[in-house]
Amino acid sequence: MTNGSNDWCIAFWRNASTWYGKLTPGEFKHVSLFRYMVETNTWVYVDFDFKGVHIFSVHGTENGVAPIAKVLSGGDCAIVRANVKDREFVFRGFATCVSFVKHSLGFKRWWVVTPDQLYWELIKDGAEHLKS
């Protein structure tokens, strides 16, 4: 990511940590966001589940992905990088991790409801695959 970019990294988790996540069809069971904040020299991680929004930050450099990678290494995930689109209106539907990420990215595909669908639609839309 470059200084002043509007990119977010999206982590697609293969393992479910909740009972309802285990019912999610497809390879990915959960999705969350993280990005580097130049102003504070930190990586910010944002996650949503039915208990609420969870945010934490890890001090580190932009090129040193190690701090956030260490946090993410506890689970099996694929990571893609996407740019935030305009945020005029995004159909949110039922509040899920997918609808939260779609709204955060300004991603306007109302039919995308599972983490797998979101992963493949982001890739089709030009998101960069960083990690399998």
DOKE-889087 format. One record per residue (C-alpha): y, x, z; chain. Coordinates in nm, 2 decimals. Each point is the difference from the previous one (the first is absolute). Last residue first. Example, Ala and Ser with C-alpha at 12.3 -4.5 7.8 and 13.67 -1.06 7.14 Angstrom:
2
PT      Y      X      Z chaine
PT  -0.11   1.37   0.71      A
PT  -0.34  -0.14   0.07      A
This chain:
132
PT      Y      X      Z chaine
PT  -1.81  -0.34  -0.01      A
PT   0.34   0.17   0.03      A
PT   0.33   0.00  -0.20      A
PT  -0.03  -0.28  -0.26      A
PT   0.34  -0.05  -0.15      A
PT   0.13  -0.36  -0.04      A
PT   0.06  -0.10  -0.36      A
PT  -0.03  -0.38   0.00      A
PT  -0.37   0.02  -0.09      A
PT  -0.05   0.22   0.31      A
PT   0.19  -0.25   0.21      A
PT  -0.21  -0.29  -0.14      A
PT  -0.32   0.19   0.08      A
PT   0.09   0.07   0.36      A
PT   0.15  -0.35   0.06      A
PT  -0.32  -0.16  -0.13      A
PT  -0.21   0.22   0.23      A
PT   0.22  -0.07   0.30      A
PT  -0.05  -0.38  -0.05      A
PT   0.25  -0.27  -0.08      A
PT   0.15   0.08  -0.34      A
PT   0.07  -0.33  -0.17      A
PT   0.37   0.00   0.09      A
PT   0.07   0.33  -0.18      A
PT   0.36   0.08   0.08      A
PT  -0.01   0.34   0.16      A
PT   0.33   0.06   0.18      A
PT  -0.16   0.29   0.18      A
PT   0.05  -0.14   0.35      A
PT  -0.10  -0.35  -0.12      A
PT  -0.32   0.12  -0.16      A
PT  -0.08   0.21   0.31      A
PT   0.05  -0.30   0.23      A
PT  -0.19  -0.23  -0.23      A
PT  -0.30   0.24  -0.01      A
PT   0.00   0.06   0.38      A
PT  -0.01  -0.38   0.04      A
PT   0.25  -0.28   0.06      A
PT  -0.10  -0.30  -0.21      A
PT   0.20  -0.02  -0.32      A
PT   0.27   0.26  -0.05      A
PT   0.13  -0.09  -0.34      A
PT   0.25   0.28  -0.06      A
PT   0.36  -0.07  -0.08      A
PT   0.30   0.22  -0.07      A
PT  -0.14   0.33   0.12      A
PT   0.03   0.22  -0.30      A
PT  -0.28   0.25  -0.04      A
PT  -0.11   0.26   0.26      A
PT  -0.17   0.30  -0.16      A
PT  -0.37   0.06   0.04      A
PT  -0.21   0.28   0.14      A
PT  -0.38  -0.05   0.04      A
PT  -0.23   0.09   0.28      A
PT  -0.38  -0.07   0.04      A
PT  -0.13  -0.04   0.35      A
PT  -0.29   0.10   0.23      A
PT   0.12   0.01   0.35      A
PT   0.11   0.24   0.27      A
PT   0.15   0.22  -0.26      A
PT   0.31  -0.23  -0.02      A
PT   0.17   0.15   0.31      A
PT  -0.08   0.36  -0.12      A
PT   0.12  -0.09  -0.34      A
PT   0.33  -0.11   0.15      A
PT   0.06   0.34   0.17      A
PT  -0.16   0.20  -0.29      A
PT   0.23  -0.14  -0.28      A
PT   0.20   0.31   0.03      A
PT   0.21  -0.02  -0.31      A
PT   0.24  -0.25   0.16      A
PT   0.00   0.18   0.33      A
PT  -0.13  -0.13   0.33      A
PT   0.06  -0.22   0.30      A
PT  -0.24  -0.30   0.02      A
PT   0.13  -0.36   0.02      A
PT  -0.15  -0.32   0.12      A
PT   0.02  -0.36  -0.11      A
PT  -0.23  -0.30   0.08      A
PT   0.09  -0.34  -0.13      A
PT  -0.18  -0.30   0.17      A
PT  -0.33  -0.10   0.16      A
PT  -0.12  -0.16  -0.33      A
PT   0.02   0.34  -0.17      A
PT   0.29   0.21  -0.14      A
PT   0.03   0.38  -0.02      A
PT   0.30   0.22  -0.06      A
PT  -0.02   0.39   0.02      A
PT   0.32   0.20   0.00      A
PT  -0.01   0.37  -0.09      A
PT   0.28   0.19   0.16      A
PT   0.29   0.24  -0.09      A
PT   0.25  -0.25   0.14      A
PT   0.23  -0.05  -0.31      A
PT  -0.27   0.10  -0.25      A
PT  -0.24  -0.29   0.11      A
PT  -0.34   0.06  -0.15      A
PT  -0.21  -0.31  -0.07      A
PT  -0.29  -0.21   0.13      A
PT  -0.16  -0.33  -0.08      A
PT  -0.31  -0.20   0.10      A
PT  -0.30  -0.18  -0.16      A
PT  -0.32  -0.13   0.13      A
PT  -0.36  -0.08  -0.11      A
PT  -0.03   0.20  -0.32      A
PT  -0.33   0.01  -0.20      A
PT  -0.01  -0.38  -0.07      A
PT  -0.02  -0.32   0.20      A
PT   0.18  -0.03   0.33      A
PT  -0.24  -0.13   0.27      A
PT   0.00   0.33   0.18      A
PT   0.37  -0.03   0.03      A
PT  -0.04  -0.33   0.18      A
PT  -0.20   0.17   0.28      A
PT   0.25   0.28   0.04      A
PT   0.01   0.37  -0.06      A
PT  -0.12  -0.02  -0.36      A
PT  -0.10   0.32  -0.18      A
PT   0.10   0.07  -0.36      A
PT   0.37   0.03   0.07      A
PT   0.26   0.00  -0.28      A
PT   0.29   0.21   0.10      A
PT   0.33  -0.06  -0.19      A
PT   0.25   0.28  -0.04      A
PT   0.36  -0.12  -0.04      A
PT   0.25   0.11  -0.26      A
PT   0.37  -0.08   0.01      A
PT   0.11   0.36  -0.06      A
PT   0.31   0.14   0.16      A
PT  -0.15   0.35   0.04      A
PT  -0.32   0.02  -0.20      A
PT  -0.34  -0.12   0.07      A
